[in-house]
Amino acid sequence: MASHAVLTGLVNLLLGMGLGVAGGLLGIGGGLIAIPVLGYLYGMDQHLAQGTALVMIAPNVLIGFWRYHQRHPVHLRSVALICVFSMAATYVAARFAAGLDAHLLHTAFAVFLIVLALYFASQIKEKPNAADPAPAAPHAMPAAALPLMGIASGAMSGIFTVGGGLVVVPALVTFFGMPQTRAQGMALALVVPGSLIALATYAHAGHVDWGTGIPLAAGGIASVSWGVALAYRFSARRLRLAFCAVLLGTALMMLLVKPA
């Protein structure tokens, strides 16, 4: 029995390391992939998988944000304003999500990922030759957009635990012309407070398996910086294509493999 527990812990540690690399690379903290994996490996329902993934997401996004911030400093004043609205929206949305039917939440999450991936893919344009003009300079974010972005990211974080970053990244790239890596760093900054609030809410509702989540978190902490470093070796187009592929692959996995 003890050897089985040690082996399970080691598997979760290695899984957390893989998820940490993926989360750092794509700016999503690893939870996007962890949720369906936990459902498949351990038969967790959507609530338990999301709550357990948050144990890993919370430290991963904090470390990932710091690594991105070291390379491309994030405007912390704008982030702070967005976070105020994001935290309030996260708490309300997480309380709402905790009461939803687990199978409904599972399907809604998969559909959300598909819609987001298709939208994000539509923004990727092939460059016909090297003589194309350089991309336009990023636009300044109007003050009115900051609360709206906070509410949208917080609502998605509360309902799906990882939705905030998935909404913020394409919004920053599409509407404000922000480079992909800088957008991912800012998205991680926004997810940090929301992930902590969502974790507390899910834990209070009994939707966290700490024995699984803690080894996942330890593995992610050890490897998320590698993923961030790898992100800066990808072209913006390849990074966006990888982002879309992960969204679609995760959604299909969730639709084809239903949790218990």
N, C-alpha and C positions, 0 to 999 in steps of 0.2 A: 504493500500500500504506500509506504514511504517512498520507495523507488519510483512508483507511478507518479506520485505528486511532484517529485524532483524532475522527472522527464517532462511532465506537462508544463512545469514552470520554465524549463529550458526551451521547450517549443514556443511558448508564449514570448519569451525573451527574444528569440531569433525572429519570430513573426513581427514583434514590435520594432526590431531593427530594420526589417524590410519595409515596414509601413512608415517608419521615420524617414528613410531615404525618399520614398515616394512622396510623402507629405512635404518635405523640404523642397523637393524638385518642383512640385506643382503648387506650392503655397496653400495647402489644404490641411496640414497637420496630420495626415494619415488616416483620419477618421472616416473619410469617404469610402475607403477600401475596407477598413476594419469592420464596419457595420455589417455588410453582407457576409464577410468571412466569419465573423462570430456567429452569425445565424446558421451558416453552413457547417462549421466545425463543431459547435456546441449546442445547436438547436435552440439558440436564444430567440425569443420573440423580438419584434422591432423595438419595443420599449427597453428591454434589458440590453440589447445589443447597442443601442444608442447611448444609454447611460454608462455602460462599461467602456465603450469607446472614448467617452469623455474623460475618463481617468488618464488615458494616453494623450488625448487631444490637448488638454489644458497645458501641460508642460511643453509639449512639442511646439505649439503655436508661439509660446513665449520665447523659446530658444530660436525658432525659425525667424520670428520677427527681428530679434536682436542681430542675427547674422545678416539678414537683408539690410537692416538699418546701418550696419557697419559699412556696407558697400554703397548703398544709395540711401542717404539719410531721409527719413520720413518726416513730414511736417507734423510734429507732435501736437501742436495747438489745434489743428484741424481734426486730428485723430481724437483728441480729448473731447471736442464738441460732439463729434459723431458718436463717441462711446456713451455719452450721457443718455442720448436717445436710444442707442442700441441696447444698453443694459435694461432700461425700462421695458422695451419691447420684448427682449429675450425672456424676462421673468414672466410676463403675461402669456407669451406664446408657449413657454415650457409648461406652465400650469395647464394650459389648454390641451397641449399635445399629450400630457401624462394621462388625460382622461379619454383619449381617443381609442377606438378599437385598434389593436396592434396590426391586424391584417390590412385594415384600411390605411393606416399610417405607412406600412411597408409598400403598398402599391402606389400611394401618393408620392412617396420619396422616389421611386423608380421613374414615374412619369415626369416628375420635376427635373430629374437628371437628364432625361431624354430631350425635353423641351429646351433646357439650358444648353445642352451640347449642340443641338441643331442650330440654335440661335448663334452661339459662339462660332460654330463652323462657318456660318454664312458670312461672318465678318473677315474671314481669312481670304485674302486675295493673292493670287499668284502673280509674281513679278515677271513680266516677259523678258526683261534683259537688265543688265547691270547699270544701264544708263538712266534708269528711272530716278526721278527726283527723290531726295531724302524725305522721310516722313515729316509731317508738319510738327511744329513745336507743340508741346502739351498746352492745353487750355487751362486757365486758372479756374478752380472750382468755385462757383458762386456760393455765397453764404447760405442762400436758401436751399441749396442742394444737400448741404451737410446733414441737417436733421432728417430729411427724407431718406438719405442713404443709411443713416443710423437706424431708422425705424425698419426699413426693408431688410437690412442685414440682421438686425436683432430678431425680427419675426421669423426669418428663415433659420437662424441659429437655434431659437427656442423650439421650433417645430421639428427640424431635422438634425439638429446639433452641429451640422457642418455647412448648413445652407448659406450662412452669412458671407463667408469668403467666396463661395461660388457665385453669389450675386454681385459682390463688390468688384471682383477682378474684371469680368467683362464690361461692367458699367464704367470703370475707370479707363479701360483701354478704348472702348467704343466712343464714349461721350466726351472724354477729356484728353484723348490722345496720349495717355500715359504709357510708357514702355511696360512690357509684360512683367519683367522682373520687379520693377518699382511698384506696379499695381499689386503684385503678389505680396510684397513686403507690407504695404499699407493694409491689405486685406487681413493679414495675420495680426497686425496691431489691433484691428477692430475686433477680431475674434477672441482675443485674450480675455477681456472682462466678461464677454458673453458666455464663453465656454465655462468659466468658473461659476457663474450664476446658474447656467443650465446644469452643471454637475451637481451643485448643491440641491437644486430642485428635483432632479431625477433621483439622487440619493435619498432625499427625504421621502420620496414616493416608493422607495424600495426597489428601484430599477437599476441597481449597480451590483455587479459581481466583482468585488474588490480583489479576490484571489486571482482572477484572470486579468483584471485591469492593471494591477501594479506591475507585474512582469512586462506587460506590453509597454507601459509607460517607461520603464527602465531601459528597454531596448530602443524605444524611440528617442529618448534623451541622448543615448550614446551615438545615434546615427543621423539625426535630423540635419546636423550641420553639413554632413557629406552631401545630402540632397540639395541643400542650398548652393553649395559650391558647384555641383553638377549643373544646376539651372543656368549658371552664368557661362557655361560652355556650350549651351544650346543656342541656336538662332531663335529669334522671336517667333518665327513661323513654325519651326519644329516644336517649340515649347507649347504653342497654342494647339497644334495638332495632337501632341501627346495629352494635353489637358482634355481635349474633346474625346480622344480615344478612351481615356480612363473613365470619363463620365458615361459614355455609351456602354462600355464593357461592364461597368458596375451595375448600370440599370438593367442590362440584359441578364446578368447573373442573378439579380434580385427577382426578376420576373420569372425566370426559369427554375430557380431553387427557392422554394418557399420555406420559411422557418416553421418549426413545430407550433 
